[in-house]
Amino acid sequence: MNIKKSLIICGMCMTMFSLKALSEGDQAPTFSLLDQNSNLRTLNEFKGKYIVLYFYPKDNTPGCTKQACQLRNNFDEFKKQNITIIGINYDSPKTHKLFANKHNLPFTLLSDSKKSVAKAYGAKNWWFLPFPYRMTFIIDPQGVICSILSKIDIQKHANKVLNIIKQHKHENMKK
């Protein structure tokens, strides 16, 4: 490998690992993105509720479909608990609409085509792959990140998220 290539790779690695990762207790980065109906949606419009902000690689792939359908299958419980679900990836609003319609997804899907929100949340895939990491951020009603899940079991994801939020609510009631 020549020196120029080595310096480029070294610079990329320094950039990748010097970004500040989000932590529990941090304010959730705000954003404005188009949803599956091409409506501009912002994080601020959901304040006052718990938010499940989940990044997933690609619409209509087996794992992403299972994860979305698990959330859909538990949607009544999320709604009862006053929890908003938002899915984000790089697909277009049109692709999101087809995915949501095909699987009867009752929650918002957002298009992060510029990858800026994935980058802000640390979900941008740095290995030149065309999709974000599978990650979930649970945001409390004040806009603070109360949990970050980076290892997702798609079969248990919905129940795990519900349990985390129930526990967080219970702990806040004690304060």
N, C-alpha and C positions, 0 to 999 in steps of 0.2 A: 504494500500500500504506500502511495507516495505521501509526502509531507502535507500537501494541500488537502488531500482527502482526510488525513488524520486530524488536521486542524478543524475542518468542517464538522466531522463527527464529534470531536471533543467539544466544540462550541454548541452543537445541538444537545449533547448530554448535559452540559452546564445549564443551558436554558431550561431543559426539562426538569432537572432536579432542583433548580433554584426557585421555582414557583412556590409561593406559600400555599400550602394545602389548607382547606377549610377544616375546622374542628367543631366538635359539639360546643355550643355556647356562642359561636360566631353568629353575627347577623347574616341571614341568607342574602346572597347577591340578588339584586332586582334585575328584571329583564322585561322585554317586550318582544313577543314572538307571535307568528300567525298560527292559529289552530286549524283543525281539520276542515273548518268551514271558511277559512281565509279571513277570520276575524282576528284583529290584533288583541292579544291578551297580555296582561301584566301580572307579575307576582303580587303586587299591592292589592289587586282587586279581590284576592282571596284572604287577606288579613282578617283575623278574628276567628279563623278556623285552623284546625290542624291540616297540614298539607303533606301528602305523600308525593314527592317529586322524584319520579324514577326515570333514569336514563336507561335506554335499551338499544341494542345494536341496530335492528332492522325490522321493518314491518313484514309480516307474512313469512317469517322464518320459524322453524319448529319451536325453538326455545322461547322466542319472543312472543309467539302466539300463545304458548302454554302459560307464560307469565301473565299476559294481558287477560286471558280467560280466567285465571285464578282470581285476579282482582275483580273481574266482572262477576264471577260467581259469588263473591263476598261483598258485592257492592251495597246491598241493602244494609249490611252491618256497618260499613263505612259511613253510609248516609245517616244512619241512626246515631252514630257517634259524632256527627257533624265534621266529617273528614272529607277533604277534597283530594281527588287523585288526579295527577298530571303526569302524562308520559311524554318524554322528549327523546328525539333522535334527529338525524340529519335528513330524513325523508321529507318530501314536499307535502304541503297541505293536501293535495289531490291524492297522493299515495296513502296518507293518514286517513282520509275520508273513506277510501276503498277498504282499508284494513278495519276501521271502526264499523263500517256497515256490514262487512262480511262476517264479523264476529260479535255483532251487537254490543259493542263496547260503549257503556254509558258515561264515560269520563273523557276529559280533554286530552288531546294529543297535540303537541306543539312541534313545529318545524324549526330546528336550529341549523338551518342550511349554512350559515357562516361559522358555525362551531364555536361561537363566542360564549354561549351560556355553558356549554360543556367545558370549555376552557376555564371559565370563572368558577365552576364547581369542582374542577379537577377530574372531570369525566372524559376529557378529550383524550382520544387514543393517540399516543405519541409515536407509535410504531408504524406510521404511514398506512394504517388500516382505515378504510372509509366508514367507520362507525365508532360511536362512543363506547366507553366501558359500561358494563352493566353495574349500575350503582343506584342506591336509593337514599334520599335525604328526607328525613322527617322534620318538618318545620312547625314550631308551635304557633299559637294564635298571635303572638307578638312579633313573629317573623324571625325567631331565633332557631337555629339548627339544634334539635335536641337528640338526634341520632343519625349516624351515617352507616349505611350497610354497603360494604364493598365485596363481600362474598355472599352471593345470592343463590339460594336453593330455590329454583323457580317453582317447584311443587309446594314449598312451604312459605313462600314469600308473603302472600297476603295475610296468613295467620300470624306470622312473625311480626309484621308491621302493626297489625291490630293489637297484639299483645304489648308491644313496645309503647304504643300510644296509651293504652289502658293503664299501664304501669306509670307512665309519665303523668297522666292525669291524677292518679291516686297519690303519687308523691307530692304533686302540687297542692292537693287538697290538705295534706298534712302541714304544709307551711303556714 
